[in-house]
Amino acid sequence: MAAQQRLAVAAIGGTVGVVNCQAGETIEAGRLCATIYGEPHQRALGRLEAAKGSLAQYERLLSSRTPRRGGRHSRLAQLRRRTLARARVERNEIDRLRAMLAEEEKNEKQIEIRAPFDSVVAARYASVGQKVAASAPLFLFTRESRNLAAEFGAPQEALKPLRIGALAEIQSDSDPGRVLSGRITEISGPPTGGGSVIGRLVIEATKSDGGFAAGSNVTARIEIRSEGRPAEAGGHPGPAPNSEGSE
């Protein structure tokens, strides 16, 4: 993929709580663009919306059950009193559910979607209140860059010794004679609650030595340094754990 384009996806399934970035907007790296709440928050919000719907129904009934003069003991008046009582119960329930929702929002760890670099929001797929599945696309970020990037899926154990900024080389399976030098720019774990052990690794390299066809399969060689020991001058990155990806 081109390094100047990055698709942000939902790490978990849930409900979009806030959206702060709009399509066409120029934003800085780290800008909070959206938050996602998980299933407990989603259920609490659903119960609150259901209670609001019930209250609205009782209020419509009240407007149609206006008591007539002298009809205090009429059937219509009795129905109105019962409806008033139910409406009071629903209002109390709404207050209780709102407090529960606020507590859920306070205790729950929100998933934040932030801009990965200074960029323009090329597309926004998320909206407030939208229910999304894990890995659903939320934003597409773009930037001007002379780099290209390769994305890899790799087991968590293979990613543990790697560090942001580590030297790496990328070689295309279709062009084994060309090697691009770069660095690791992103390491992330699997989506929360997805049961996957596969994480994500992104390596960026300059196009000074040429490029590869978009979508081609590539192999990475990554330099792994021992803690506190600098790499030897002029050394080449050692082979990475068996990781393959697409440019």
N, C-alpha and C positions, 0 to 999 in steps of 0.2 A: 504494500500500500504506500501511498505518498505520505511522507512524514508530516506534511502540512494539513492532513485531514485525519480527524479522530472521531469515532462514533462512541458516544457515552451510552451505556446500557444500564438497566436496573440490576443491582447486585442481588436483590431479593424480590419476591412477589409481595405486593402491598398496595397502598394508596398514596398517590402523589399529594403531599401536604402543601408545599409552596413552590411557586415557579417564579424565579427572579431574572431569568435571561430570555430575551425575545429574539426571534429570527431577524437577522440583519444587524443586530447590535454588536458593537465592538467592545470586548471585555478584556480584563486583565487576568493573568494566570492566578488560579486559586479562588476566583469569584464563585460564591455559592449560587448555583443555578437552580437547584431543586432539592427537596427532601422527600424521602419515602418512608412511610410508616408501615410496619409489619402487620401481621394478621390480628393480634389482640386489639390494636388501635382500630383496625378496619371493622372488627365486630362491634366495638363500643360505638363507633360512628354510625353503624347500621341500626343499632338499637335506638339511638337518639333520633335518627331520621324517621324511624317507624313511629316513635312516640309523637313527634311533631305532626305526622300525618293523621294520627288518631285525634289529636287535639283539634286540628283543622276541621275534621269531620264533625266533631261535637259542636264546634262553633257554628258550622253551617246549619246543624239541626236546631240550635238555639235561635237562630235568626228566623227559622220557619215555625217556631213554636211560641210566638208572642202571645202572652195571656190576654184574654178579653176581659172587659170590665165585669166584675161580679162573678168571674169564673174561677175563683180561688181553688175550689174543690173539683173543678172539671178535670176530665181525663187529660186534656191538653196541658193544664197547669201541672198536673202530677208528672207527666212526661218531661216537662221543662225542668222541674226540680231535680228529677233523676239525671237529666242531661247535664245540668249545672254541677251536680255532684261528681259525675264522671269527668267533666272538664277540669274540675279542681284536682282530681286525682292525677290526670294526665299532666297538668302543669307541675305538680310536685314531682312526678316521675321525670319530667324533662329537666328540672333543676338537679335532681339526683344524677341523672345520666350525664349532664354537662360537667358536673364535678368529677365523675368517674373518668370521663374523657380527658379532662385537664390533668388528672393524676396519671393516666396512662401515657399522655404525651410527655409528662415530666420524667417519668421513670424509664420510658422506652428509649433505647439507643436508636436515634434516627440514622438512616442511611443518607449521606450527603453526596450530591453530584456537583463537583467543582470543575471549573475550566482547567484543562491540563496545561495550557500555555496561553500567552497573549494571542487572542484570536478573534475571529468574527463568527457569530452563530449562524452557520449556513442553513440549518433547519432545526425546528423545535417540534418534537412529537408528543411532548408531555403537556398535560393541562391539570389544573388544580381539581382534586377530587377523583381523578382518573384512576381506575384499578389497572395495575400492570402486573405482568408475569415476570419472573426472573429472566434476565437477558433481553427484556423488551427494549427497543431503541428509544432514547429520550432526547438526545441532542446530537447534532453533527457540528463539530468545530473545525475551522480551517485557519491556516496561517501561511504567510509567505515563507518558503524555506528552500534551501538548495540541497536538503537532505532527503533521503528515502528511509523508510522504516520497514522492518520485518517483524511480524508478530508470531510468537510460538506458544503452543500449549505444552506444558511440562509438568511432571509429578512434583508435588510439594517438596519431597525429599531432595529432588535434583535442584530445586530453586534455593534451598536454604543457604548454601555456601556463596551464593551470588550477591553482588552489591550494585546499587545504582552507581554509574560512572565507570564500572569495570570495562577494560578493553575487550573488544570482540571483533571477530571477522565474520563476514557473510559471504558464502559461496553458493552460486546457483547450480542446481543439478543439471540444468541444460547448458551451462557455460562454465565448466569446471576450471578453465584457465583464468577466470577473472575473480579476484578476491577484493572485497571492499572492507576497509578498516573503519570501525566505529566504536560506540560505547553503549552500554545498557542504559536506557532512559526510564524504564518502568518495570516494576515487579509487583504483581498483585496475586492474592490468593483466590481460591474458588469462591463462587457466590455463596453467601451465608444460607445455610439450611438446604442447599441443593444436593448434599451427599456426594459431591464430586471431590476428587483428590487432585484434579488438574488445575494448575494455576496459569497465569499469563505473564509472558515476558516480551518486552519490546526492545529491539536494538535499532539504533539510528546510525546511519553512515552517510558520509558526503558522497556526492556523485562525481567527484573529481576524477575517479578512475573509471567512470562510465556507470551505467545502471543495469537493471535487469527488467525483464518484461513484467508488468503488473500481474499479480496472481501466480507467478512462477514459484515452484518449490525451492526452498533454500535451506542450507545447513549452516549452523552457527558453530564457531570455535571461540570459546570464552576463556579469558585469563582468570584463574582463581588464585588469589594471593592468600598466604597465611596471615593471620592477624598480626599487625605490627611489622611485617616484613615487606619491604618494597620490592616491586618486580625488578628483575635484572634488566639492565639497559639493553635495548635492542632485541629483547626476547620476543618470541611470538606467542600469541595466546594458545593455551593447551586445548585439547578437545573438550567440548562441553558434553554433559550428559546427553544421551541420544535424543536431541530435540530437533524437530523439523517444523517449518512453518511456511507461510506464503508472504511474498513481498507485498 
